[in-house]
Amino acid sequence: MGKWVYSFEEGNAGMRNLLGGKGANLAEMTNLGLPIPQGFTVTTEACTDYYASGRQISDEVREQIFAALSELEKKQGKKFGDTENPLLVSVRSGARASMPGMMDTILNLGLTDVAVEGFAKKTGNPRFAYDSYRRFIQMFSDVVMEIPKSYFERILDEIKEAKGAKFDTDLTAEDLKQVIVRFKTVYAEKMGRAFPQDPGEQLMEAVKAVFRSWDNERAIVYRRMNDIPGDWGTAVNVQAMVFGNMGNTSGTGVAFTRNPSTGEKGIYGEYLINAQGEDVVAGIRTPQPITRLEQDLPECFKQFMEIANKLEDHYRDMQDMEFTIEDGRLFFLQTRNGKRTAQAALQIACDLVDEGKISPEEAVLRIEAKSLDQLLHPTFDAEALKKGTVIGQALPASPGAAAGKVYFTAAEAKAAHEKGERVVLVRLETSPEDIEGMHASEGILTVRGGMTSHAAVVARGMGTCCVSGCGDISINEEDKVFELGGHTYHEGDYISLDGSTGKIYDGDIQTREASISGNFDRMMKWADSFRKLQVRTNADTPADAANAVKYGAEGIGLCRTEHMFFEEDRIPKIRQMILSRTLQEREKALNELIPYQKGDFKGLYEAMEGRPVTIRFLDPPLHEFVPTEQDDIDDLAVKMMMTAEEVQEICDSLHEFNPMMGHRGCRLAVTYPEIARMQTRAVMEAAIEVRAEKGYDIVPEIMIPLVGDRKELKFVKDVVVETAEAVKKEKNSDIQYHIGTMIEIPRAALLANEIAEEAEFFSFGTNDLTQMTFGFSRDDAGKFLGDYYKNKIYESDPFARLDQKGVGQLVQMAAEKGRSTRPDIKLGICGEHGGDPSSIEFCHKVGLTYVSCSPYRVPIARLAAAQAAIKQK
């Protein structure tokens, strides 16, 4: 018989995979002798078993849950379901990776119509008892039975209005009884049966709901965004209730041992007197800063500070703690390593090194590589900001500056973002269903909620600017309008947010890109000292190249030459080349392009100051360059001394049914070797000239794309070598150069040992390699990949995160085969995956020489490469 349930005394922090993060931490805190409401954890394995058993909880698991419950009754001296002194519990999820707001909580479980009366008598506080029951009915209906909570909020608002009450706390016990009657009516109408009065049934339904919530849509989206495997499952924590809503010596709060936005040392958080935990996190009432607790309940504050410091010292990291005070007694409900902004993560990691608590290696591992994106986030232009009009100020929940058009729903925000608009999502409060809309937004503004509300926590995790708890806003989400500071805003109007100060501005204020220094620089130096992989960038212009060098790029891993041909003064010449009927005409048109190409390459070589530059020869099919507008066709006809019909006919003849697999890459150079000659001449002349003018030691790297056979590569390579040697002779130069290829066709990976006879380096073009391995197009896959995620066929987008089992196997095979022929072969990757941390870790393991990514992802790649090296030690 397996063990599916552990009491808090039986676990410890090392059992995270089995007990989930929350369960392992509750067990650890119990072992430390801290004031923890007792309880037990149903393991992640029980969740996996639930799915394996067709979404059923087995009798064995059920028996162990009730045995653990009976032990809890003995500890608490109360009986579950008792009508005089009932044991009430909370049911919370807890996966091994923190997923804030993604999973659901139920409080006050065990209350029934009869038990609530006994509870009122026992506590001598009827208002508190009925308040606890109405909260339970609402949570159970929403979380377990999926009845939208808006039905219940409407009833509560109606009764508050009728009674002239501003806050929930102003309602009396009699008022709350009315609320309960109406809540139960909604439940019966929606479910077709009465609200359950058997606490055992309530508990099992709640456990099932937590297991189910592991697989709800928002959890799946969050996992995909954060690389969390679907088969981990979630644990369930059942804990004796403590009550923060018993009156003015009770309260509940959330606190951090350091500021999660800035990393500054010192307690940071907020609490509400006479409230339950959900009130703080859901952001329904706007709370007080934690420091006020010192005035309200000084003894509790002193004990709280001692425990908070003890937890930080124990875990050697900033802690995010939930606590409840019940009638003057302090209880800790959970602790975890706190979510933080990238800026705070760097500050905290550097401070912990300076405090002697962690080593630089640990500091590097503590930073989530993807989160560095946030540091490269915009701030407002100082001059533009001076002219801006402040219309309001609220809580600075997540840093950065954002300006965009107002949208009121997540779906509309997402749709507008997809059209290329900058979006600011304005909501009464966000909920986990809004995750995709939040992801699509430049900034988020909420009317309700504190610094630890759902909006704040999720925005900080995404690095999205967020201002929360702006109670001065008068909003009508249905009519898509809000008023603030004497201004009225409709959907599509511009506003600007400063997530670092909490200020809200009228209109569209110009933003500026971020600069990096200080802690960032220090962390990058540590990372560079640990990593083995080099980091290059994908850059086609000197500006991109210079930017990448600023972020620490050690070379260019991919320069796409075709991007250079689309400029206004060049596209006519490439079109003339395409339409030429003879080799002489083609060469004449191409020769006119040499000065342009050479100028581009000189700009890149100068920006890179002697660092390696890999130039990929023309890759796309020729039809991408031909005109589609009639005016352009007519102009070209005149220049080429043809009729417009003849031009149209040639353009039509270039059309391909599947251009991704058509006449492109090295195949163009096989048909038109003169293209490769022109590009080789431009590369070699540029390198020789910059070497002479600037004294840089330049070794050009010429990359032939889309090769599938050694002979194909040799054919193009011979053209390149012949031209390069001719240029060297003309210029009397002894410059060295390398010729390599992109491995982006599965056949090339299979025959890499043969291809390495001709290629001095391989660069894995994992975008095309993924397309050809999966057999679907990157441009079209989005239409159906959603169904693959929903049905758990794929867990992540193979174009964003390298498919290590399939495509990865081809990369590994090609690397091994290439080295078997040419032991010193250089191996790189230049697809989108070059900036994805999990893919970078794979590249490190396979032994690639470098990864290449977009300029803004260079710091992420540097850090991820260091983390991979440290983990492999």
N, C-alpha and C positions, 0 to 999 in steps of 0.2 A: 504494500500500500504506500503510495507516494505521499510526501508531505506538501500540502497545498497552502497551509495557513500557518503563520508564525506570529506569536505574541511579540510585543515590542522588546521584551527582555531577551528574546531568543536571537535577535538579529544584531547586525553591526554595519558600520559604514562600508565595509568591503563587500556587502551582499547586494550591491546596487542592481546588478543584472536580474536578480531573482525578486528583490523586494521593491524595485523601483527607487528613484532618487528620494522621494518623500519618505517611503517606508524605511529605507536604510538610515536616513538621517534621524528619523524619530527613534529608531532603535539605538543609534549612537548617543543621542541626547539622553535617552533613558539610562544607558550605561554610565553616562557622565553624572547621573544623579540630579538632573535638572527637573523643574516642575512641569512635567508633560502629562496631559490627560491620557490615561492608559487606553490601550486598544490592541488591535491586531491587524496584520497585513495578509490579504489574499494575493498569492504570488502572480508574477507575470506568466508563469507556466500555466496557471489556471486559466488565464485569459486565452493563451494559445490553444489550450485544451477545449475551451468553450467554442472557439471557431472550428477546431478540428472535429468537434462533435455536433456540427450542424447548428451552431449557436444555442447549445443547451449546456446548462451547468450540471455536471454529473452528481449522482447521489453521494459519492465519496467526498467531493468538494463541499457539498451542502452540509453533510454531517460534521465535517471539520470546522465549518463556519459557526455552526450552532454550539459545538463543543467549546470553541474559543470565546463565544458570547457568554456561555455559562461561567467560564473562568473570570471574564470581565465583570459579570454580575457580583461574583464573590468579592472581587477587589473593591468594587464601588459600594457594596452594601445596598444595592438597588436591584429590582427585577425588571427585565425587559417586558413591556406590555402590562406592568402592574398598574392597578387603578388608583393606588394610594401614593406610591413614591416611585414613578416609572424611571427606568434607566433610558435616557435618550442618547442617541449616537449621531455622529456626522459620518457621511460616506464620501470619501474623496478619491480621485484617481491619482496615480503617480507613476508615470513612465520613467525609464532609466535616464532619458534625456528630458530636461525641463521643457515643457510645452505650455507657456503661460496662456491662460484663457482658452486653451484648445480643448481641455477636458472639463467635465462638469462636477459640481459639488452639491451635496444635499445635506442640509442641517436639520436638527431637531427631529430626526427620524425616530419613530416609536410613539409619537403622540396620536391619540384617537379622540373621538368625541367624549368618551368616558375618562380616559387618562388625563385629558387636559383639565378636567375639574379637580381630580386628585392632585395634579401638579400645582394648580392654583392654590389649593388648601395648604399643601405641604410647604410651598414657598411663601405663602402669605402675601402673594403679589399677583392678583388675577390679571392685571393689565399685561404683565410680563408673560404669563402663561398663554394668554390668547394671542399675543403678538407672536410668540414662538410658533403657535399652531398655524396662524395664517401664513407665516413665512414658509413653513414646511409644506403646506398644501400647494402654495405657488411653485416652490422649487421642485417638488415631486411631479407636479403636473407638467412643468416646463421640461425638466431634465429627463425624467423617466418616461413620461407619456407624450412628450413633444407637443403639448398644447401651448401655442405662443404666449409668452408672458405678457404681451401687450393687453390681452383680455383682462388680466388680473390688475395690471397697472391702471387701466381705465376705471375699473371699479373702485380702486383705492383713491384715485384722484377725485372721482365723483363724490365719494363719502367725505373726503377731506373738505371738498368745496361746500358740501351741504352742512358740515359741522363748523365751518369757518376755521379749519385747522391748516396751518402753513406746512408743518412737518408731520411725518408719520408719528413722531413721538408725542404730538399733541392729541392724538386720538385716545379715548378712554377704553376701558375693558368692554363696556357695553357697545361702543362704536365698533370695536374689533370683532365682537360676536356677530354683528351685522355683516362685516366684511367676510367672515368665515362662512356664513350661510350662503352668501352670494358666490363666493369662491367654489364652494362644493356644488352649487347649482351648475356653474360653468363646467366643472369636471364631469358631472353626470350627463349634461347635454352632449359634450364632446365625445365622451367615452362610452356612453350608453349603459353605464353602471355607476353605482355609488362609489364615493372615495373609500379606498380599502381601510377596514378597521382592524385588520389582523397585522400586528407589527412584524411578525415573521414574513408575511407576504410582502410588506413594504420593504424589508431589508433585502430579500432576494431579488425583487424587481429593481432595486437601486443598484445592487452589485451588477446585475445584467446590463443596466443602463450604462454603467461606467465601462464595462467591456465593449458594449456597442459603440460608445462614443470614441473609442480608439479608431473606429473605422468611419466616422462621419466625414462629410466632405471637407470641412475646414481642417480636420486633423490630417487628412491625406494631403491637402495643399501645403500645410505647414511642414509635414515630413518631407515632401518633395523639395521645398525651398531650403530645408536644413539638412538634407542627406541623412534622414533617420529611416532605417529599414522597417518595413511594414510587419515583419515577423517578430519584432521585439515584444509586442503586446504591452499592456499596462497593468500595474498592480492596483489593488483597491485597499484603501486604508479605512478601517472602521474604528472610530475613536469616541470615547465617552465625551458627551457634550459638556463644555463649560460655557457660561452665558455672559455675554457682554451687555445684554439688554435688560439687566435686572434693576436698573436705576442709576443714580448719579455717582455711585461708587463702583460702577462697572463700565467697561468700555472695551474697544477692540482696535487693533492697529497693525500697521505694516511698517517695518523699519529696516534701514540698511546701516551697516557699520561704517560705510563711507558713502560719499555722494555718488549715486549711479550715473549722473550726467557729467560731473567734472572729475570724479575720483578723489576729491578733497577728503582728508581724514576727518572723522567726526561723525557723530550719530545724525542720521538723516531719515526722516519718515513722518508719518502722520497717523492720527488716531481720532476716533469718535467716541465721546462719552455716550453711554446708554445705546449701544448699537451692536449688531452682529457683523462678523467678518465680511460678508458679502457687501454690506453697505459701503465699506471703504474701497474694496477692489472694483465693484461694479460702478462706483462713482456716482451713487444716487444722491448722497449728501456730500457737501464739500467739507473735508475734515480740517482739524487743527494740526499745527506742527508738533512733532513729538516732544520738543522742549517744553511745551505748555504742561506736559504731564508732571513736570517737576513741581509746578504750582498746585495742580489739581490733586495729585496723589503722590507726595514726596517719597514715601516709603517704597511704593511700587517702582518709582522711577529709579531709585538707588539700586534696588535689586535687579531691575531690568538692565541697567548699564553694566553691572558686574557680569551678568550672564552673557550679554552681547559681546563684551570684550573677551570673555572666556571662549565663546564660540569662534570668534575670529582667530584667536591664538591657536585653538585646536585644529581648525580647518586650514589655517594659514592662507585665508582668502577673505575677501569682502563677503559678508553674510547678508542675506535677505531673509528677514524673520517675520513670522506672523504671531501675534500674541493676543491674549484675551485677559481682561481683569474681571473676575467674578466677585462682586461684593468685597473689593479690596484685596483679593488674592490673585497673584500673577501666575498665568500659565503660558508656556510657549507651545504653539500649535505646530510649527514647523520651522526649519531653517534650511537654506540651500545657498550655494554659491550664487551671488546675485547677478542678474542680467545687468549689463552696463553698456554705455556707449563706447565706441572705440577710443575716444579721447580719455574717458574714465579708465578703461582697461589698461591703457598705456601708463597713465598716472599711477594707478594702483600697483601694477606689476613693478614699475621702477621704484616706487616707495617701499614695496615689500622687500625688494633686493637691498635697498639702502638700510632698511630696518633689520636686515640679517635673517629674515624669515624664509626667503626662497633664494635659489641660485639663478644666475642669468639664463641657464637652460630652461629651468622651470618657468621663468618669466616669459620666454619665447613661446613655450607651449601653452601658456595661459591666454594668449591673444588669439581670438578667432580670426583666421587669415581674411576671410570674406569681409569681416567687419571694418577692415582698414578703408574700404570703400567710403565709409562715412567721413573719414578725415579728409578725403579729397572732395568734400562736399562744398557747395557754394556758400558764400557770405554776401551780405548786401554791399553794393558799391557805396563807399562812405559819402561821396558827394550826393548821389541819388537819394540816400537815406535822409540826409539833412533836409531835403525838400519834401520828404514823405509826411503824410498826415496820419498821426496815431489816432485810431478810432476806438481802441480798447486795449486792455492788458489783462492777461490771465496767467495761468501757471506755465512756466517754460519746461515742457515735459520731455522734449527731445530736440537736440540742437540742430543748427543749420538754418539756412534762409530759403524761403520758398515763395514764389509768386505764380499765380495762375488763375484760371477761371473757376468760379464756384460751382460745385456739383453737390447734390444732396443725397444721392444714393450710391452705394458701392458699384452697382451695375452700370450706372451712367458714367461714373468716374472712370471705370475700366474702358467703356466704349469710347469716351472722349480721348483717353490716353492713346488708345489704339489708332485714333485718327491723327495723332501727332500733337494734340493739345497739351499744354501744361495745366495740371488739375490741382485744385485745393478742395479736399473733401470736407464739407461742413455737416456735422451730425449733432443731434441732441446728446447722444453718447454712442460710442462704437460698441459693437459686439463681435464675437468671433466670426459671425457670418460675413462680416465686412472685409475679411482679410485680403481678398483679391483687389478690391477697390482701394484699400489702404496701400497696397503694393504699387498700384498704378499712379498714386498721387505724389505730387512734389511735397505737399504739406497736408496736415490734418488739423482741423479746429473743432473742438467739442464744447458744448454748453455745460455739460455736467462732467464730474470726475476729477480726481486729484492727480498727484504725481505718480500714483501707483495704480491708476485705473487701467483697464484693458488697453485703451488707445495709447496711453503713455508707454506701457511695457512693450507692446508690439511695435510701436513706431521706433522706439529706441533700438530694438533688435534689428529692425530693417534699415536703420540709419535715416529714417524719414523725419523731416522736421514736424514737430507737433506742439500745439498750444492747447491746453485742456482746461476745463472748469471755468469757462467764460460765462458766468451767470448773468452778465448784463445783456446777453444776446436774447432777443425775442425772435423765436424761430417758428416757422410753419413749414414742416417738411413736405406736407402734401401739396401746398401751393408753391413750393420751391422758392421761398423768400425768407430773408431774415433782416432784422434791424439791429444796428449797433452804433452808438456814438452819434446819433442823429442822421445816420445814413441808412438807406435801404438797398439791399443787394438781391438780385434775382439770379437764377441759373445763368451762367455764362459771363457774369460780371467779374472783373478782376479784384482780388485782394492779395496782400502780401503778409507773410508770417515770419516772425523771428523766434525760432524755437529755443534760442539761447537766453532771450530776455522775457519772452512771453508777450511781446508787443504785437498788435495787429494793426496793419496799415491799410489805408485806402489805395486802390489801384495797383498797377503793375510796376513794382520797383526793381530796377536792374540788379542782378546778382553777379558776383565774381567768383571765379574758381578759387579753391583753397590753396594755401601754401603749407609746406611741411617743415617742421623743425623740432628742437627740444627733445621731448621724450620719444617722439617718432624716430628721430635721427638715431637716438641711443639704441632703441629697439632694433632698428635696421642694421646698425653696426654689429650688434650681438648676432643677429640672424645671419649676416654675411660671414661671420667668423665660424658658424656651424655648418652652413650649407655646402653641398658638393656640386649640385646642379648650377650651371650658369643660367642667367636670365637675360634673354634678348627681347626685342619688341617687334611687333608688326607695324611698319611705318612706310608711308608712300611719299611723304613730303618732308622737307627739312624742318618745318615747324613741329610736326609730330615727333620726328626723331629727336629734336632738341628737348622737347617735353619729356620724352621717355628717358633721356640721359639724366635729366633733372631728378627723375624718380628712381634712378639707379640702374638703368638698362646697360648691359655690357656689350651690346651690338644689335644689329638688325637681323632677325631670323627670317623675315619675309618682307620684301618690297614688291608690291604687285604693280608691274609696269603698265598694265592696261589702264589703270586709273589715270595715268598721265596722258593718255590719248584722247580723253573725253573733253579736254579743254577746247574752247571755241576756236582758237587759232590752229589747232592740230587736227580736229576731227575731219575737216575737209580733205586733208592730205591722206589720212588713213583710208578715207572713203575712195579717194582717187586710186590708191594702191589696190583696193579690193576690186574696183571696176576695171582695172587695167587688163588689156587683152594679151599683152606680151610681157615677157620677162623684162625687157628694156624699160617699158612704161612703168612696170611695178618698181623696178630698182630706182628709177628717177623719182617717183613719189616717195619711196622709202628714204632716199638720200636727203630729201628735204626735211625729213623728220629727225635726222641724226643730231643737228644742233640742239633741238628741243630735248631729246632724250639725254644727250650728253650734259646739257645744262642741269637737268633734273638730278642726274647721278652725281654731278659735281657738288650740287647743293647738299645731297645726302652725305657724301664723303666728308665734306667740310664740317657738317653738323656732328658727325660721328668721330671726328678727330683721330682716325686710325683704328677705331674699333671695327670688328668684322661686320661686313654688310653682305647679306645674301640677296641677290637680285633674281627674282623669278621671271623667266621669259614669258612672252605673251601666252595667256591661258584661255580666255573665253572664246567661244565660237565667233566667226567674223560677222554673223548676222546681227550681233549686238551693236556693231558700229554703224550699220547702214541706216539711211534716213527713213523715217516713217511719215513725216509731214510732206504734203505735196509741194510746198514752196521749196523745201530743202532738196527734194527730188529734181525739181525744175532747175535749180541753181547748179546742181551736180551735172545734170544733162548738158547744160551750156558749157561748163568747164571741160567735160570729157568729150565734147563734140558728138553727143549721142542724142537720141530722142528720149523724152521722159519715159516712154513705154519700154525702151531698151533698158533703161536704168531700173525701172520697176521689175522687169523680167529677171535681171541679174539678182536683185534683192530677194525676189520670191524664190529663186533657185537656191539661195543660201538657207532658206527656212528648213529647220529640222524637226522631226517629230519628237525626238528626245535629245535636246541639245546637250544635256548634262553628260550624255554618253556619245556625243557626236564628234564633229570635226573641230577639235579644240586641243589645247595643250601642245605636246610635242608633235601631234599629228599635223598641225598647221605647218610646223617647220619641215616636216617630211615632204609635204606638198609644195611649200614655198620656202626653200632654204634661205632665200634672200631676206626673210624677216629675221631669222636668227643671225644672219651676217650683219644686218643693220644694228641689231641690239648689241651684238658682241663688240662691234666697232665703238658704239657709244659708251659702253661700260669701260672698255680698255683705254680709250682716249681720255675719258673723265678721270680715271684712276691715275694714269700717268701724269696728266696735267696737275691734279691736286697734289700729287706726291712732289712734283717739282716746285709748285707754288708755295705749298705750306709745310713741306718736309715731313708729312705724315707717312708712316710705313703702311701702305695700303696693299692688301692682298685680296683682289676681287673674288667673290664666290658666286659663280653662275649656276643657277638651278633650272634644270629642264623639267617642266611639269608633266604629269599624267603618263609616265612611262609604264609600259607593261611587259617589255621584253628587252633583253640586253642589246640585241641588234638594232632595235629602234633607238635606244639611247646612243649607241655607237654612231649611228648615222648622223644624228644631230650634233653629237660631241665632235665628230670629225670636222663638221662645218665650223663650229665654234673655235676649235683649235687652229684650224687653217687661218681663219680671220684674225684671231688673237695674235698669232705668231707674225702675221703680216703687219699688224699695227705696231707690234714691238720693234719689228725691223725698221719700219718707217720712222719710228720715234727714237730709234737707237736706245731701247729700254731693256732692262733685265728684270722687269717686274714679274713676280710670281702670281699665279692665279689657280683657283680650284674649280672643278666642275663636278656637280653632284646632281641629285634628282629628288623629286618628291615621291614618297611612297604613298599613293592614294588610291591605287587599284589593288584589290585583293591578290591578283596574279603577281603583281610586283613583290608583295610580301612573301608569297610562296617561292618566288625565284630570286630572292634577295641575294643569295650567294653568287648567282651568275651576274646580276646587275652590278654588284659591288666590284666586279672585275673592271668596270668602266667608271663607276661613280666613286668620287673621293669622300662624299658625305651623303647621308640620307636626311631628309626632313619629312616627318610624317604629317601629311595633310589630312588631319583626322576628320575634317568636315566631309570631304569627298569619300574618304575611306569608310566613314560611318554610313553615308548614303548608299555606297555600293555594297557594303556588307549586309546592311539591313534590307536593301532593295527598296527603300523609299526616299522620296525627295524631301530635302529639308524645308522647302517652301510649301509643300503640300501636307506634310505629316501632321502639322498642327490641327488639321481638320478632324483627324481620327485618333490622335494620341490620347486625347481626353478619355475616350472609351477604354483605352488600354490601361490607363491609370485606375479608372473606376473599377475595372474588372481584375485589377491586380496582375495584369500580364507584364507590364513594365511599371517600375516604381519611380523612375526619373527620366527626364528628357535626354535621350542618348546624344543629342547635339550639344547639350550644356554640360553633361557629366559623362566622361568616357565610359563606354560599355566595356568593362575590363574583361568580362568573360569571353566575348566574341571579338570585337575590334582589338581589344587589349592583347588577345592571344596572337593576332596577326602582327601587332607592333613588336611583341616580344620575340616572335619567330623571326621576323625580318632583322631585328637587332642582332640576334644570335647568328643567323645565317650570314649577315653582312660582315660581322666580326670574324667569322670563320675564314672568309676570303681575304679580308683586309683588316688586320687586328687594330690599326690606328684610325679606323673610319670614325668620322664625327657624326653623331646622331642627335637630331633635334625634333621638336614637335612645333608646328606653327598653326594648328587649327584653333578654334575657339577654346578648346580644352586646355591650351597652354596657360590659361589664367584661372583654372578651376582647381581649388586645393586638393580634392580627392584624386583628380587626374594627375596632378603634379606629384603626389605621393607615389602613384603608380609609376610615373616616368623615372623617379628616383630609384625605385626598386628594380626597374628593368635596366638601369644603368645608362640612361641617355646622357648626352653631354650637356644639352641645354633645353630649356623650354622658351617659347617665344609667344608673347601675348600683346594685347593692346596697351598703349602707354599707361593708361590709368590703372591697369591691373599689375603693373610691374612690382609695386611694393607687396601686393598680395602674393605674387609668385615667389618673391624673395623670402617672405616669411614662411610660406607653405613648404618651400624647399628645405629651409632650416628645420622645420618641425619634422619633416620626413626623415632627415638625417639623424636628428636626436632620437626619434622613436626607434630607428633601426639599430642604435648603438647596442 
